[in-house]
Amino acid sequence: MSKLNETEIKKQLSDLMPFHQGEIHDSDNLIALGLDSMSILKLLNQWRSRGADVSFSALVEEPTLAAWKNKLLS
């Protein structure tokens, strides 16, 4: 099981938001950028399989890249 990293998280998010153009910034609201609940669940399952201990509600409560990195990489 390999640890997640910031580059991988950004790539996974970008892959699920094909209509968002440009870089995703730490302060961006990922839901406002078009990330839907099904996509969040997909990411969550991938991240949990890699050892991340995070809940759906924790991600939706603070849907910014900075908050997610804090939860996933700490």
mmCIF file of the N, C-alpha and C atoms, coordinates in Angstrom:
data_MODEL
# 
_entry.id   MODEL 
# 
loop_
_atom_site.group_PDB 
_atom_site.id 
_atom_site.type_symbol 
_atom_site.label_atom_id 
_atom_site.label_alt_id 
_atom_site.label_comp_id 
_atom_site.label_asym_id 
_atom_site.label_entity_id 
_atom_site.label_seq_id 
_atom_site.pdbx_PDB_ins_code 
_atom_site.Cartn_x 
_atom_site.Cartn_y 
_atom_site.Cartn_z 
_atom_site.occupancy 
_atom_site.B_iso_or_equiv 
_atom_site.pdbx_formal_charge 
_atom_site.auth_seq_id 
_atom_site.auth_comp_id 
_atom_site.auth_asym_id 
_atom_site.auth_atom_id 
_atom_site.pdbx_PDB_model_num 
ATOM 1   N N  . MET A 1 1  ? 0.847   -1.172 0.000   1.00 0.00 ? 1  MET A N  1 
ATOM 2   C CA . MET A 1 1  ? 0.000   0.000  0.000   1.00 0.00 ? 1  MET A CA 1 
ATOM 3   C C  . MET A 1 1  ? 0.897   1.241  0.000   1.00 0.00 ? 1  MET A C  1 
ATOM 4   N N  . SER A 1 2  ? 0.803   2.053  -1.035  1.00 0.00 ? 2  SER A N  1 
ATOM 5   C CA . SER A 1 2  ? 1.632   3.255  -1.118  1.00 0.00 ? 2  SER A CA 1 
ATOM 6   C C  . SER A 1 2  ? 0.868   4.461  -0.590  1.00 0.00 ? 2  SER A C  1 
ATOM 7   N N  . LYS A 1 3  ? 1.610   5.415  -0.039  1.00 0.00 ? 3  LYS A N  1 
ATOM 8   C CA . LYS A 1 3  ? 1.004   6.615  0.511   1.00 0.00 ? 3  LYS A CA 1 
ATOM 9   C C  . LYS A 1 3  ? 0.572   7.556  -0.606  1.00 0.00 ? 3  LYS A C  1 
ATOM 10  N N  . LEU A 1 4  ? -0.483  8.296  -0.342  1.00 0.00 ? 4  LEU A N  1 
ATOM 11  C CA . LEU A 1 4  ? -0.943  9.314  -1.275  1.00 0.00 ? 4  LEU A CA 1 
ATOM 12  C C  . LEU A 1 4  ? 0.020   10.498 -1.239  1.00 0.00 ? 4  LEU A C  1 
ATOM 13  N N  . ASN A 1 5  ? 0.033   11.261 -2.335  1.00 0.00 ? 5  ASN A N  1 
ATOM 14  C CA . ASN A 1 5  ? 0.815   12.497 -2.359  1.00 0.00 ? 5  ASN A CA 1 
ATOM 15  C C  . ASN A 1 5  ? -0.009  13.587 -3.045  1.00 0.00 ? 5  ASN A C  1 
ATOM 16  N N  . GLU A 1 6  ? 0.427   14.817 -2.888  1.00 0.00 ? 6  GLU A N  1 
ATOM 17  C CA . GLU A 1 6  ? -0.323  15.968 -3.401  1.00 0.00 ? 6  GLU A CA 1 
ATOM 18  C C  . GLU A 1 6  ? -0.527  15.904 -4.912  1.00 0.00 ? 6  GLU A C  1 
ATOM 19  N N  . THR A 1 7  ? 0.497   15.541 -5.645  1.00 0.00 ? 7  THR A N  1 
ATOM 20  C CA . THR A 1 7  ? 0.403   15.471 -7.110  1.00 0.00 ? 7  THR A CA 1 
ATOM 21  C C  . THR A 1 7  ? -0.656  14.463 -7.534  1.00 0.00 ? 7  THR A C  1 
ATOM 22  N N  . GLU A 1 8  ? -0.667  13.331 -6.887  1.00 0.00 ? 8  GLU A N  1 
ATOM 23  C CA . GLU A 1 8  ? -1.639  12.289 -7.220  1.00 0.00 ? 8  GLU A CA 1 
ATOM 24  C C  . GLU A 1 8  ? -3.068  12.734 -6.904  1.00 0.00 ? 8  GLU A C  1 
ATOM 25  N N  . ILE A 1 9  ? -3.261  13.386 -5.772  1.00 0.00 ? 9  ILE A N  1 
ATOM 26  C CA . ILE A 1 9  ? -4.594  13.873 -5.403  1.00 0.00 ? 9  ILE A CA 1 
ATOM 27  C C  . ILE A 1 9  ? -5.090  14.875 -6.437  1.00 0.00 ? 9  ILE A C  1 
ATOM 28  N N  . LYS A 1 10 ? -4.234  15.818 -6.820  1.00 0.00 ? 10 LYS A N  1 
ATOM 29  C CA . LYS A 1 10 ? -4.615  16.815 -7.835  1.00 0.00 ? 10 LYS A CA 1 
ATOM 30  C C  . LYS A 1 10 ? -4.959  16.151 -9.170  1.00 0.00 ? 10 LYS A C  1 
ATOM 31  N N  . LYS A 1 11 ? -4.187  15.151 -9.574  1.00 0.00 ? 11 LYS A N  1 
ATOM 32  C CA . LYS A 1 11 ? -4.450  14.457 -10.837 1.00 0.00 ? 11 LYS A CA 1 
ATOM 33  C C  . LYS A 1 11 ? -5.785  13.723 -10.776 1.00 0.00 ? 11 LYS A C  1 
ATOM 34  N N  . GLN A 1 12 ? -6.044  13.044 -9.683  1.00 0.00 ? 12 GLN A N  1 
ATOM 35  C CA . GLN A 1 12 ? -7.312  12.323 -9.547  1.00 0.00 ? 12 GLN A CA 1 
ATOM 36  C C  . GLN A 1 12 ? -8.491  13.286 -9.605  1.00 0.00 ? 12 GLN A C  1 
ATOM 37  N N  . LEU A 1 13 ? -8.363  14.424 -8.963  1.00 0.00 ? 13 LEU A N  1 
ATOM 38  C CA . LEU A 1 13 ? -9.424  15.422 -9.001  1.00 0.00 ? 13 LEU A CA 1 
ATOM 39  C C  . LEU A 1 13 ? -9.610  15.965 -10.411 1.00 0.00 ? 13 LEU A C  1 
ATOM 40  N N  . SER A 1 14 ? -8.526  16.296 -11.068 1.00 0.00 ? 14 SER A N  1 
ATOM 41  C CA . SER A 1 14 ? -8.600  16.822 -12.437 1.00 0.00 ? 14 SER A CA 1 
ATOM 42  C C  . SER A 1 14 ? -9.247  15.826 -13.387 1.00 0.00 ? 14 SER A C  1 
ATOM 43  N N  . ASP A 1 15 ? -8.940  14.548 -13.203 1.00 0.00 ? 15 ASP A N  1 
ATOM 44  C CA . ASP A 1 15 ? -9.527  13.513 -14.057 1.00 0.00 ? 15 ASP A CA 1 
ATOM 45  C C  . ASP A 1 15 ? -11.043 13.423 -13.897 1.00 0.00 ? 15 ASP A C  1 
ATOM 46  N N  . LEU A 1 16 ? -11.542 13.766 -12.722 1.00 0.00 ? 16 LEU A N  1 
ATOM 47  C CA . LEU A 1 16 ? -12.982 13.691 -12.462 1.00 0.00 ? 16 LEU A CA 1 
ATOM 48  C C  . LEU A 1 16 ? -13.718 14.993 -12.761 1.00 0.00 ? 16 LEU A C  1 
ATOM 49  N N  . MET A 1 17 ? -12.976 16.033 -13.109 1.00 0.00 ? 17 MET A N  1 
ATOM 50  C CA . MET A 1 17 ? -13.585 17.322 -13.425 1.00 0.00 ? 17 MET A CA 1 
ATOM 51  C C  . MET A 1 17 ? -13.141 17.776 -14.815 1.00 0.00 ? 17 MET A C  1 
ATOM 52  N N  . PRO A 1 18 ? -13.571 17.073 -15.853 1.00 0.00 ? 18 PRO A N  1 
ATOM 53  C CA . PRO A 1 18 ? -13.079 17.364 -17.202 1.00 0.00 ? 18 PRO A CA 1 
ATOM 54  C C  . PRO A 1 18 ? -13.475 18.734 -17.736 1.00 0.00 ? 18 PRO A C  1 
ATOM 55  N N  . PHE A 1 19 ? -14.505 19.341 -17.157 1.00 0.00 ? 19 PHE A N  1 
ATOM 56  C CA . PHE A 1 19 ? -14.934 20.636 -17.672 1.00 0.00 ? 19 PHE A CA 1 
ATOM 57  C C  . PHE A 1 19 ? -14.234 21.801 -16.986 1.00 0.00 ? 19 PHE A C  1 
ATOM 58  N N  . HIS A 1 20 ? -13.495 21.516 -15.931 1.00 0.00 ? 20 HIS A N  1 
ATOM 59  C CA . HIS A 1 20 ? -12.729 22.561 -15.250 1.00 0.00 ? 20 HIS A CA 1 
ATOM 60  C C  . HIS A 1 20 ? -11.406 22.733 -15.982 1.00 0.00 ? 20 HIS A C  1 
ATOM 61  N N  . GLN A 1 21 ? -11.146 23.934 -16.393 1.00 0.00 ? 21 GLN A N  1 
ATOM 62  C CA . GLN A 1 21 ? -9.901  24.234 -17.098 1.00 0.00 ? 21 GLN A CA 1 
ATOM 63  C C  . GLN A 1 21 ? -8.928  24.903 -16.143 1.00 0.00 ? 21 GLN A C  1 
ATOM 64  N N  . GLY A 1 22 ? -7.697  24.496 -16.187 1.00 0.00 ? 22 GLY A N  1 
ATOM 65  C CA . GLY A 1 22 ? -6.673  25.135 -15.368 1.00 0.00 ? 22 GLY A CA 1 
ATOM 66  C C  . GLY A 1 22 ? -6.336  24.340 -14.128 1.00 0.00 ? 22 GLY A C  1 
ATOM 67  N N  . GLU A 1 23 ? -5.412  24.894 -13.370 1.00 0.00 ? 23 GLU A N  1 
ATOM 68  C CA . GLU A 1 23 ? -4.920  24.241 -12.159 1.00 0.00 ? 23 GLU A CA 1 
ATOM 69  C C  . GLU A 1 23 ? -5.929  24.376 -11.025 1.00 0.00 ? 23 GLU A C  1 
ATOM 70  N N  . ILE A 1 24 ? -5.985  23.366 -10.191 1.00 0.00 ? 24 ILE A N  1 
ATOM 71  C CA . ILE A 1 24 ? -6.814  23.418 -9.001  1.00 0.00 ? 24 ILE A CA 1 
ATOM 72  C C  . ILE A 1 24 ? -5.948  23.985 -7.878  1.00 0.00 ? 24 ILE A C  1 
ATOM 73  N N  . HIS A 1 25 ? -6.442  25.040 -7.246  1.00 0.00 ? 25 HIS A N  1 
ATOM 74  C CA . HIS A 1 25 ? -5.702  25.725 -6.185  1.00 0.00 ? 25 HIS A CA 1 
ATOM 75  C C  . HIS A 1 25 ? -6.206  25.293 -4.818  1.00 0.00 ? 25 HIS A C  1 
ATOM 76  N N  . ASP A 1 26 ? -5.357  25.463 -3.816  1.00 0.00 ? 26 ASP A N  1 
ATOM 77  C CA . ASP A 1 26 ? -5.687  25.031 -2.457  1.00 0.00 ? 26 ASP A CA 1 
ATOM 78  C C  . ASP A 1 26 ? -7.005  25.589 -1.940  1.00 0.00 ? 26 ASP A C  1 
ATOM 79  N N  . SER A 1 27 ? -7.318  26.822 -2.270  1.00 0.00 ? 27 SER A N  1 
ATOM 80  C CA . SER A 1 27 ? -8.521  27.462 -1.732  1.00 0.00 ? 27 SER A CA 1 
ATOM 81  C C  . SER A 1 27 ? -9.779  27.215 -2.575  1.00 0.00 ? 27 SER A C  1 
ATOM 82  N N  . ASP A 1 28 ? -9.639  26.544 -3.707  1.00 0.00 ? 28 ASP A N  1 
ATOM 83  C CA . ASP A 1 28 ? -10.794 26.285 -4.577  1.00 0.00 ? 28 ASP A CA 1 
ATOM 84  C C  . ASP A 1 28 ? -11.809 25.374 -3.896  1.00 0.00 ? 28 ASP A C  1 
ATOM 85  N N  . ASN A 1 29 ? -13.085 25.733 -4.025  1.00 0.00 ? 29 ASN A N  1 
ATOM 86  C CA . ASN A 1 29 ? -14.165 24.872 -3.554  1.00 0.00 ? 29 ASN A CA 1 
ATOM 87  C C  . ASN A 1 29 ? -14.392 23.820 -4.643  1.00 0.00 ? 29 ASN A C  1 
ATOM 88  N N  . LEU A 1 30 ? -14.070 22.590 -4.335  1.00 0.00 ? 30 LEU A N  1 
ATOM 89  C CA . LEU A 1 30 ? -14.113 21.527 -5.341  1.00 0.00 ? 30 LEU A CA 1 
ATOM 90  C C  . LEU A 1 30 ? -15.528 21.220 -5.816  1.00 0.00 ? 30 LEU A C  1 
ATOM 91  N N  . ILE A 1 31 ? -16.500 21.388 -4.943  1.00 0.00 ? 31 ILE A N  1 
ATOM 92  C CA . ILE A 1 31 ? -17.896 21.159 -5.334  1.00 0.00 ? 31 ILE A CA 1 
ATOM 93  C C  . ILE A 1 31 ? -18.347 22.263 -6.289  1.00 0.00 ? 31 ILE A C  1 
ATOM 94  N N  . ALA A 1 32 ? -17.955 23.498 -6.000  1.00 0.00 ? 32 ALA A N  1 
ATOM 95  C CA . ALA A 1 32 ? -18.296 24.615 -6.884  1.00 0.00 ? 32 ALA A CA 1 
ATOM 96  C C  . ALA A 1 32 ? -17.644 24.450 -8.258  1.00 0.00 ? 32 ALA A C  1 
ATOM 97  N N  . LEU A 1 33 ? -16.500 23.754 -8.300  1.00 0.00 ? 33 LEU A N  1 
ATOM 98  C CA . LEU A 1 33 ? -15.820 23.509 -9.576  1.00 0.00 ? 33 LEU A CA 1 
ATOM 99  C C  . LEU A 1 33 ? -16.451 22.364 -10.362 1.00 0.00 ? 33 LEU A C  1 
ATOM 100 N N  . GLY A 1 34 ? -17.411 21.677 -9.757  1.00 0.00 ? 34 GLY A N  1 
ATOM 101 C CA . GLY A 1 34 ? -18.120 20.634 -10.489 1.00 0.00 ? 34 GLY A CA 1 
ATOM 102 C C  . GLY A 1 34 ? -17.962 19.222 -9.968  1.00 0.00 ? 34 GLY A C  1 
ATOM 103 N N  . LEU A 1 35 ? -17.264 19.036 -8.861  1.00 0.00 ? 35 LEU A N  1 
ATOM 104 C CA . LEU A 1 35 ? -17.111 17.699 -8.301  1.00 0.00 ? 35 LEU A CA 1 
ATOM 105 C C  . LEU A 1 35 ? -18.423 17.310 -7.623  1.00 0.00 ? 35 LEU A C  1 
ATOM 106 N N  . ASP A 1 36 ? -19.015 16.207 -8.054  1.00 0.00 ? 36 ASP A N  1 
ATOM 107 C CA . ASP A 1 36 ? -20.289 15.784 -7.483  1.00 0.00 ? 36 ASP A CA 1 
ATOM 108 C C  . ASP A 1 36 ? -20.092 14.678 -6.441  1.00 0.00 ? 36 ASP A C  1 
ATOM 109 N N  . SER A 1 37 ? -21.175 14.334 -5.766  1.00 0.00 ? 37 SER A N  1 
ATOM 110 C CA . SER A 1 37 ? -21.086 13.372 -4.667  1.00 0.00 ? 37 SER A CA 1 
ATOM 111 C C  . SER A 1 37 ? -20.636 11.991 -5.129  1.00 0.00 ? 37 SER A C  1 
ATOM 112 N N  . MET A 1 38 ? -21.037 11.570 -6.293  1.00 0.00 ? 38 MET A N  1 
ATOM 113 C CA . MET A 1 38 ? -20.612 10.259 -6.798  1.00 0.00 ? 38 MET A CA 1 
ATOM 114 C C  . MET A 1 38 ? -19.104 10.245 -7.045  1.00 0.00 ? 38 MET A C  1 
ATOM 115 N N  . SER A 1 39 ? -18.579 11.334 -7.542  1.00 0.00 ? 39 SER A N  1 
ATOM 116 C CA . SER A 1 39 ? -17.129 11.435 -7.771  1.00 0.00 ? 39 SER A CA 1 
ATOM 117 C C  . SER A 1 39 ? -16.370 11.447 -6.449  1.00 0.00 ? 39 SER A C  1 
ATOM 118 N N  . ILE A 1 40 ? -16.934 12.127 -5.452  1.00 0.00 ? 40 ILE A N  1 
ATOM 119 C CA . ILE A 1 40 ? -16.294 12.148 -4.139  1.00 0.00 ? 40 ILE A CA 1 
ATOM 120 C C  . ILE A 1 40 ? -16.262 10.733 -3.561  1.00 0.00 ? 40 ILE A C  1 
ATOM 121 N N  . LEU A 1 41 ? -17.360 9.995  -3.709  1.00 0.00 ? 41 LEU A N  1 
ATOM 122 C CA . LEU A 1 41 ? -17.398 8.612  -3.227  1.00 0.00 ? 41 LEU A CA 1 
ATOM 123 C C  . LEU A 1 41 ? -16.372 7.737  -3.947  1.00 0.00 ? 41 LEU A C  1 
ATOM 124 N N  . LYS A 1 42 ? -16.233 7.946  -5.237  1.00 0.00 ? 42 LYS A N  1 
ATOM 125 C CA . LYS A 1 42 ? -15.239 7.195  -6.008  1.00 0.00 ? 42 LYS A CA 1 
ATOM 126 C C  . LYS A 1 42 ? -13.826 7.473  -5.479  1.00 0.00 ? 42 LYS A C  1 
ATOM 127 N N  . LEU A 1 43 ? -13.515 8.749  -5.283  1.00 0.00 ? 43 LEU A N  1 
ATOM 128 C CA . LEU A 1 43 ? -12.207 9.121  -4.739  1.00 0.00 ? 43 LEU A CA 1 
ATOM 129 C C  . LEU A 1 43 ? -12.013 8.540  -3.346  1.00 0.00 ? 43 LEU A C  1 
ATOM 130 N N  . LEU A 1 44 ? -13.042 8.647  -2.530  1.00 0.00 ? 44 LEU A N  1 
ATOM 131 C CA . LEU A 1 44 ? -12.972 8.152  -1.162  1.00 0.00 ? 44 LEU A CA 1 
ATOM 132 C C  . LEU A 1 44 ? -12.653 6.661  -1.123  1.00 0.00 ? 44 LEU A C  1 
ATOM 133 N N  . ASN A 1 45 ? -13.294 5.896  -1.983  1.00 0.00 ? 45 ASN A N  1 
ATOM 134 C CA . ASN A 1 45 ? -13.015 4.457  -2.044  1.00 0.00 ? 45 ASN A CA 1 
ATOM 135 C C  . ASN A 1 45 ? -11.574 4.186  -2.462  1.00 0.00 ? 45 ASN A C  1 
ATOM 136 N N  . GLN A 1 46 ? -11.083 4.938  -3.430  1.00 0.00 ? 46 GLN A N  1 
ATOM 137 C CA . GLN A 1 46 ? -9.691  4.779  -3.864  1.00 0.00 ? 46 GLN A CA 1 
ATOM 138 C C  . GLN A 1 46 ? -8.733  5.118  -2.727  1.00 0.00 ? 46 GLN A C  1 
ATOM 139 N N  . TRP A 1 47 ? -9.009  6.210  -2.044  1.00 0.00 ? 47 TRP A N  1 
ATOM 140 C CA . TRP A 1 47 ? -8.123  6.660  -0.980  1.00 0.00 ? 47 TRP A CA 1 
ATOM 141 C C  . TRP A 1 47 ? -8.167  5.729  0.224   1.00 0.00 ? 47 TRP A C  1 
ATOM 142 N N  . ARG A 1 48 ? -9.350  5.222  0.544   1.00 0.00 ? 48 ARG A N  1 
ATOM 143 C CA . ARG A 1 48 ? -9.445  4.272  1.661   1.00 0.00 ? 48 ARG A CA 1 
ATOM 144 C C  . ARG A 1 48 ? -8.692  2.985  1.349   1.00 0.00 ? 48 ARG A C  1 
ATOM 145 N N  . SER A 1 49 ? -8.728  2.562  0.098   1.00 0.00 ? 49 SER A N  1 
ATOM 146 C CA . SER A 1 49 ? -7.997  1.349  -0.269  1.00 0.00 ? 49 SER A CA 1 
ATOM 147 C C  . SER A 1 49 ? -6.489  1.549  -0.151  1.00 0.00 ? 49 SER A C  1 
ATOM 148 N N  . ARG A 1 50 ? -6.074  2.798  -0.091  1.00 0.00 ? 50 ARG A N  1 
ATOM 149 C CA . ARG A 1 50 ? -4.651  3.132  0.065   1.00 0.00 ? 50 ARG A CA 1 
ATOM 150 C C  . ARG A 1 50 ? -4.316  3.495  1.506   1.00 0.00 ? 50 ARG A C  1 
ATOM 151 N N  . GLY A 1 51 ? -5.285  3.297  2.410   1.00 0.00 ? 51 GLY A N  1 
ATOM 152 C CA . GLY A 1 51 ? -5.022  3.507  3.825   1.00 0.00 ? 51 GLY A CA 1 
ATOM 153 C C  . GLY A 1 51 ? -5.510  4.810  4.418   1.00 0.00 ? 51 GLY A C  1 
ATOM 154 N N  . ALA A 1 52 ? -6.145  5.656  3.625   1.00 0.00 ? 52 ALA A N  1 
ATOM 155 C CA . ALA A 1 52 ? -6.635  6.932  4.156   1.00 0.00 ? 52 ALA A CA 1 
ATOM 156 C C  . ALA A 1 52 ? -7.801  6.680  5.112   1.00 0.00 ? 52 ALA A C  1 
ATOM 157 N N  . ASP A 1 53 ? -7.816  7.405  6.206   1.00 0.00 ? 53 ASP A N  1 
ATOM 158 C CA . ASP A 1 53 ? -8.881  7.294  7.195   1.00 0.00 ? 53 ASP A CA 1 
ATOM 159 C C  . ASP A 1 53 ? -9.660  8.604  7.191   1.00 0.00 ? 53 ASP A C  1 
ATOM 160 N N  . VAL A 1 54 ? -10.611 8.697  6.282   1.00 0.00 ? 54 VAL A N  1 
ATOM 161 C CA . VAL A 1 54 ? -11.395 9.921  6.119   1.00 0.00 ? 54 VAL A CA 1 
ATOM 162 C C  . VAL A 1 54 ? -12.824 9.536  5.748   1.00 0.00 ? 54 VAL A C  1 
ATOM 163 N N  . SER A 1 55 ? -13.775 10.370 6.139   1.00 0.00 ? 55 SER A N  1 
ATOM 164 C CA . SER A 1 55 ? -15.183 10.078 5.855   1.00 0.00 ? 55 SER A CA 1 
ATOM 165 C C  . SER A 1 55 ? -15.713 10.997 4.753   1.00 0.00 ? 55 SER A C  1 
ATOM 166 N N  . PHE A 1 56 ? -16.799 10.569 4.164   1.00 0.00 ? 56 PHE A N  1 
ATOM 167 C CA . PHE A 1 56 ? -17.473 11.366 3.147   1.00 0.00 ? 56 PHE A CA 1 
ATOM 168 C C  . PHE A 1 56 ? -17.876 12.717 3.733   1.00 0.00 ? 56 PHE A C  1 
ATOM 169 N N  . SER A 1 57 ? -18.470 12.690 4.923   1.00 0.00 ? 57 SER A N  1 
ATOM 170 C CA . SER A 1 57 ? -18.935 13.948 5.527   1.00 0.00 ? 57 SER A CA 1 
ATOM 171 C C  . SER A 1 57 ? -17.784 14.913 5.806   1.00 0.00 ? 57 SER A C  1 
ATOM 172 N N  . ALA A 1 58 ? -16.619 14.385 6.173   1.00 0.00 ? 58 ALA A N  1 
ATOM 173 C CA . ALA A 1 58 ? -15.461 15.249 6.418   1.00 0.00 ? 58 ALA A CA 1 
ATOM 174 C C  . ALA A 1 58 ? -15.011 15.940 5.131   1.00 0.00 ? 58 ALA A C  1 
ATOM 175 N N  . LEU A 1 59 ? -15.095 15.230 4.016   1.00 0.00 ? 59 LEU A N  1 
ATOM 176 C CA . LEU A 1 59 ? -14.697 15.827 2.741   1.00 0.00 ? 59 LEU A CA 1 
ATOM 177 C C  . LEU A 1 59 ? -15.703 16.872 2.278   1.00 0.00 ? 59 LEU A C  1 
ATOM 178 N N  . VAL A 1 60 ? -16.984 16.577 2.423   1.00 0.00 ? 60 VAL A N  1 
ATOM 179 C CA . VAL A 1 60 ? -18.028 17.499 1.970   1.00 0.00 ? 60 VAL A CA 1 
ATOM 180 C C  . VAL A 1 60 ? -18.104 18.730 2.872   1.00 0.00 ? 60 VAL A C  1 
ATOM 181 N N  . GLU A 1 61 ? -17.797 18.544 4.145   1.00 0.00 ? 61 GLU A N  1 
ATOM 182 C CA . GLU A 1 61 ? -17.839 19.649 5.100   1.00 0.00 ? 61 GLU A CA 1 
ATOM 183 C C  . GLU A 1 61 ? -16.845 20.749 4.748   1.00 0.00 ? 61 GLU A C  1 
ATOM 184 N N  . GLU A 1 62 ? -15.684 20.375 4.265   1.00 0.00 ? 62 GLU A N  1 
ATOM 185 C CA . GLU A 1 62 ? -14.644 21.326 3.859   1.00 0.00 ? 62 GLU A CA 1 
ATOM 186 C C  . GLU A 1 62 ? -14.131 20.923 2.484   1.00 0.00 ? 62 GLU A C  1 
ATOM 187 N N  . PRO A 1 63 ? -14.842 21.309 1.416   1.00 0.00 ? 63 PRO A N  1 
ATOM 188 C CA . PRO A 1 63 ? -14.490 20.821 0.076   1.00 0.00 ? 63 PRO A CA 1 
ATOM 189 C C  . PRO A 1 63 ? -13.423 21.632 -0.651  1.00 0.00 ? 63 PRO A C  1 
ATOM 190 N N  . THR A 1 64 ? -12.325 21.929 0.050   1.00 0.00 ? 64 THR A N  1 
ATOM 191 C CA . THR A 1 64 ? -11.208 22.618 -0.606  1.00 0.00 ? 64 THR A CA 1 
ATOM 192 C C  . THR A 1 64 ? -10.028 21.662 -0.708  1.00 0.00 ? 64 THR A C  1 
ATOM 193 N N  . LEU A 1 65 ? -9.173  21.905 -1.671  1.00 0.00 ? 65 LEU A N  1 
ATOM 194 C CA . LEU A 1 65 ? -7.990  21.076 -1.837  1.00 0.00 ? 65 LEU A CA 1 
ATOM 195 C C  . LEU A 1 65 ? -7.115  21.137 -0.587  1.00 0.00 ? 65 LEU A C  1 
ATOM 196 N N  . ALA A 1 66 ? -6.974  22.322 0.006   1.00 0.00 ? 66 ALA A N  1 
ATOM 197 C CA . ALA A 1 66 ? -6.149  22.457 1.210   1.00 0.00 ? 66 ALA A CA 1 
ATOM 198 C C  . ALA A 1 66 ? -6.670  21.580 2.345   1.00 0.00 ? 66 ALA A C  1 
ATOM 199 N N  . ALA A 1 67 ? -7.977  21.609 2.581   1.00 0.00 ? 67 ALA A N  1 
ATOM 200 C CA . ALA A 1 67 ? -8.561  20.803 3.654   1.00 0.00 ? 67 ALA A CA 1 
ATOM 201 C C  . ALA A 1 67 ? -8.402  19.316 3.375   1.00 0.00 ? 67 ALA A C  1 
ATOM 202 N N  . TRP A 1 68 ? -8.607  18.913 2.122   1.00 0.00 ? 68 TRP A N  1 
ATOM 203 C CA . TRP A 1 68 ? -8.495  17.507 1.775   1.00 0.00 ? 68 TRP A CA 1 
ATOM 204 C C  . TRP A 1 68 ? -7.055  17.032 1.913   1.00 0.00 ? 68 TRP A C  1 
ATOM 205 N N  . LYS A 1 69 ? -6.104  17.855 1.485   1.00 0.00 ? 69 LYS A N  1 
ATOM 206 C CA . LYS A 1 69 ? -4.694  17.463 1.642   1.00 0.00 ? 69 LYS A CA 1 
ATOM 207 C C  . LYS A 1 69 ? -4.356  17.308 3.112   1.00 0.00 ? 69 LYS A C  1 
ATOM 208 N N  . ASN A 1 70 ? -4.875  18.196 3.941   1.00 0.00 ? 70 ASN A N  1 
ATOM 209 C CA . ASN A 1 70 ? -4.627  18.135 5.378   1.00 0.00 ? 70 ASN A CA 1 
ATOM 210 C C  . ASN A 1 70 ? -5.170  16.818 5.959   1.00 0.00 ? 70 ASN A C  1 
ATOM 211 N N  . LYS A 1 71 ? -6.345  16.425 5.524   1.00 0.00 ? 71 LYS A N  1 
ATOM 212 C CA . LYS A 1 71 ? -6.965  15.194 6.022   1.00 0.00 ? 71 LYS A CA 1 
ATOM 213 C C  . LYS A 1 71 ? -6.275  13.942 5.467   1.00 0.00 ? 71 LYS A C  1 
ATOM 214 N N  . LEU A 1 72 ? -5.858  13.991 4.222   1.00 0.00 ? 72 LEU A N  1 
ATOM 215 C CA . LEU A 1 72 ? -5.314  12.802 3.563   1.00 0.00 ? 72 LEU A CA 1 
ATOM 216 C C  . LEU A 1 72 ? -3.825  12.601 3.753   1.00 0.00 ? 72 LEU A C  1 
ATOM 217 N N  . LEU A 1 73 ? -3.081  13.671 3.923   1.00 0.00 ? 73 LEU A N  1 
ATOM 218 C CA . LEU A 1 73 ? -1.625  13.565 3.949   1.00 0.00 ? 73 LEU A CA 1 
ATOM 219 C C  . LEU A 1 73 ? -1.014  13.673 5.344   1.00 0.00 ? 73 LEU A C  1 
ATOM 220 N N  . SER A 1 74 ? -1.863  13.890 6.343   1.00 0.00 ? 74 SER A N  1 
ATOM 221 C CA . SER A 1 74 ? -1.307  14.032 7.706   1.00 0.00 ? 74 SER A CA 1 
ATOM 222 C C  . SER A 1 74 ? -1.174  12.699 8.397   1.00 0.00 ? 74 SER A C  1 
# 
